Amino acid sequence: MTGSQNKANAISSWILFRVLWRSFFIQAASNFERMQNVGVCFCMTPALRALYSGDDLNNALKRHLQFFNTHPYMSGALIGASIRIEEDIANGIRHPDDVCNFKRYMMGPMAAIGDSFFWASLRPFAAAWAVMGVLSGILWAPIGFLVLFNLCHLGLRTFGLFYGYRDGEQICERIHRLGLVRIADRTHYLAALFLGATAAIFADRAMHSQFKLADGVEPFLLFSMMLIFLLGLKRSLSMVSLLYIAAFGTASLVMFLNSAFPIM
């Protein structure tokens, strides 16, 4: 390659931290044609400037303006591994097509893992726990929700980027060993339990409030809790759908009780 330089170990920790900071804006310029391509190119620019100059830098930037779309929290692993591949390309060890092929083949699986773990499992699980905590009198439960969720996604972003740069394509195997898909399946059970416990706590509070539940309402509540739990176990509905159903059911029950048993 003309104009390229031998820049082995040119990527410092400071550059990786700059890339990590930029990764929070990977979706800032999303578009319908190439999705996150502008964002990933923006993320990698500090590393590419350390590896290339002149026409080689322009060509490297063009490589990362191709179509790219994955889960934003999983993007750090792909970006870190891509920087390692670019470093090998700058040293003449690998072909430029290698980094494009790597991103093309791995962005889909990483997106599937991220959607399953974060959107379909961790967020509903933490939200169900927070709602149950508030009803139980744990007023800091919403803060716990934010701490738990952000620790997971910030930790995975940082882990993926730094270990991705260290291990290259092997980061995909390392991510697989974390067992995120298995953890996601387990959290569905816990989220279903928390939703059932939330309904039980609400019913208990209603029983001891200024209005009383009439005979015949308790079996309906029990049936509803069992249905929500079973649907959660069989994955007939997503956890997000179950949360909305639980919220709508709770609001409907409050309206029914207020109309049937007005407070004197």
C-alpha positions, 0 to 999 in steps of 0.5 A, spaced: 500 500 500 502 506 498 503 511 503 502 506 509 507 506 515 509 500 519 505 502 525 505 496 530 502 498 537 500 505 535 494 504 538 494 507 545 489 506 551 488 513 550 486 512 543 481 506 545 478 511 551 477 516 545 473 511 541 469 508 547 467 515 548 465 516 541 461 509 541 456 512 545 454 516 539 454 511 534 446 512 532 447 519 532 447 519 525 443 513 523 440 513 516 435 509 512 441 507 507 447 505 511 444 505 518 450 506 523 455 507 518 457 514 519 457 513 527 462 507 526 466 511 522 466 517 527 468 512 532 474 509 529 477 515 526 482 516 532 485 509 531 485 510 523 488 517 524 494 513 528 495 508 523 494 511 516 495 518 513 494 521 506 490 516 501 491 510 506 487 514 511 481 516 506 481 509 503 480 506 511 475 511 512 471 509 506 471 502 508 468 504 514 462 508 511 459 501 508 453 499 511 453 497 518 448 496 523 448 492 530 446 493 537 449 499 540 451 496 546 455 490 542 458 495 537 464 496 542 466 488 541 466 489 533 469 496 533 475 493 538 476 487 533 476 492 527 481 496 530 486 490 531 484 488 524 486 495 521 492 495 525 494 488 521 492 491 515 497 498 516 503 493 517 501 489 511 499 483 514 492 482 512 488 485 506 483 491 507 477 486 505 478 482 511 475 488 516 469 489 511 468 481 511 468 481 519 463 486 520 459 484 515 458 477 518 458 479 525 454 485 526 447 480 525 449 475 530 451 481 535 445 484 534 441 478 535 445 477 542 444 484 544 436 484 543 435 478 546 439 480 552 438 487 553 431 489 550 427 482 551 430 480 558 435 485 562 430 491 561 424 488 563 427 484 568 430 490 572 423 494 571 419 488 574 424 488 580 423 496 580 416 496 580 415 490 585 420 494 590 416 500 590 410 497 592 414 493 597 416 500 600 423 500 597 423 507 594 430 507 591 428 501 587 428 505 581 435 508 582 437 500 583 434 499 576 438 504 573 444 502 576 443 495 574 442 496 567 447 501 566 452 497 569 451 491 565 451 495 558 457 500 560 461 494 562 459 490 556 461 496 552 468 497 555 469 490 555 468 489 548 472 494 546 478 493 549 478 485 549 476 486 542 482 490 540 486 485 544 483 478 541 481 481 534 476 476 531 476 471 537 472 476 541 466 473 538 468 467 542 469 470 548 462 474 548 459 467 546 463 464 553 459 470 557 453 466 556 448 472 555 443 468 551 443 463 557 442 469 562 437 472 558 433 465 558 433 465 566 431 472 567 425 471 563 423 466 569 425 471 574 421 477 571 415 472 571 416 471 578 416 479 579 410 480 575 406 475 579 409 478 586 407 485 584 400 483 583 400 479 589 403 485 593 398 490 590 392 485 591 394 485 599 395 493 599 388 493 596 385 488 601 388 493 607 386 499 604 380 504 605 376 500 600 375 492 600 375 487 595 369 484 594 368 476 594 369 473 587 375 478 585 380 474 588 379 468 583 380 473 578 386 476 580 389 469 582 387 467 575 391 473 572 397 472 576 397 465 573 396 466 566 402 472 566 407 467 569 405 461 565 405 466 558 412 468 561 415 461 562 412 459 555 415 465 551 408 466 548 409 473 549 415 478 550 417 480 557 415 487 554 408 485 552 407 482 559 409 488 563 404 493 559 399 487 560 400 488 568 400 495 568 394 496 564 391 490 568 393 494 574 390 500 572 383 497 570 383 494 577 384 500 580 378 504 576 374 498 577 375 498 585 374 505 585 367 505 581 364 499 585 367 501 592 367 508 592 371 511 598 366 513 603 
